[in-house]
């Protein structure tokens, strides 16, 4: 079982969503995940997991804020390859990861034109990186 907290930010380009009022956005997420590691060799492991999260998207127009609260269900798959072993437990890994997220905000009340954009969605993330495990 794992717990996580994340925060991402970005600039908003031209869009018809929410009247094109906003110049930047923050996405905060926190939740839990149940995962299972499947070792294929001594150095290569596949981790599959399912999780739930509570998300908040905050849009900014100068100093004004507009918050949307969501909940999501996701599936994550991670491929982990051990590059180097240090001592007994410490190791450096190369990680390729991807997830698919179903996001819902059924309690959000908004005008009809924007409703389809903000009440539900589907998105995916892909990442490539290094991880150092120390226990």
NORJOHU-V179411 format. One record per helix or strand. SS is the DSSP state (~ for helix, > for strand). FROM is the first residue (numbers start at 1). LEN is the number of residues. Records with the same first field share a line. If there is no record, write none. Layout:
SS = FROM-LEN + FROM-LEN
This chain:
> = 2-10 + 24-16 + 44-18 + 64-23 + 90-15 + 120-14
~ = 17-4 + 112-7
